[in-house]
């Protein structure tokens, strides 16, 4: 709330990216030696290498980087959508994979939001939101109640019975967030969730996301290529460098919460932005 | 304008065509054995409808068409579901399916008559065989065309194969299945009628042949008129089904606006 606080911050310093960064907190997500290779016709392509990272409980971590730096690949690895070619992923101290099979207990802690809302057009908004509960065998009345509660939380109250295509892009993305939160996961993974929205909707959604995160207390890992969005949302920003994707720097964003839109015009905010911009430009 | 086209313009075009028909028959003095005038066809149709035996023929044709169609729907969705879900099964059976699809099913009628007799059963089988393929292939297509993003959601939710099938693949396939059914009901009607043409003593197809053999061309036109009405009713029934089965689909609501 107080931009003055941000202005008082010293110029941000980049810390070398290593394991020790959040060792003090409980690690909610632990990545060890994560590496991803893709096989092509004549040779292997190294997409991502040497990722060692602990993400703390309740932390808001943003993965930032130019296209081709493997940030989406890394998120998909954390989400269990992709098994890394080497290294391990632990969710709340449980391994995400047992050999080739996903670990159900670890998967239960995760909620994922994609760039597209990916609402199922044949389900009403409330059925879309409550689908994860249906898959777990939660009775209908309970699902309805939870969906109503979530619609209220993400600000689409009154649209429970609508078809997804009757909602705007921003509202569909809110519903997607509600769906990811329906099972009360400890971790919310977001892959450029507002990338397809216009600038004004995007600002509003960033504010909403901050509120939802503070209310739910979950750990969030969010992928973006917008520096501004990263600085606005993050506790820590992990900057990835491209070809192959590897951890470049970790920046702690010490701006008081809750942050409002005006914080973006403060000196402190702009220092973070500039410093990250310079580092990003150095990759080119 | 678009809203009124179906209710105003279509009947007008139809009336114009009937007028041209009447005009052609009168001006060129066409023999009623070649092309009877529309009014005579109308009278013959009314005449046909006043005879109770016409209704039993209609009932037979409806039974053959609907029974064959329903068999095709059930088997088509089950097979399409299995082939769409189990990739190795589809790869194994695909050449066989293409072969069967290319084969002219009407050529099988003599065989079906030998197997199932001259009664309605052989026509039910033909209607089913002929309408099965579009329903099955559309089911497979619908299951395979699930968006990558939708698959990712189910993967991220750690859904089982059965849950993904029930909640996503089958639902995604429904509009495709209905398209297959729209083609299928037309083919089933044709199958039943062609079957009656070529063997047996019941149904509207048989009536058409019988009236032609009796040189009653006007009545034959009447039978064809009834067949057209029957086909239209069955087709529209399937089209209406779409509104109930996929109320969420754009094709449904866009016509409602």
Interface residues (C-beta under 8 A of the other chain):
Chain A: X79 X80 X81 X102 X104 X107 X108 X110 X111 X112 X114 X116 X118 X120 X121 X122 X123 X131 X132 X134 X135 X163 X165
Chain B: X147 X149 X150 X152 X153 X155 X156 X157 X158 X159 X163 X167 X168 X171 X172 X174 X246 X248 X249 X250
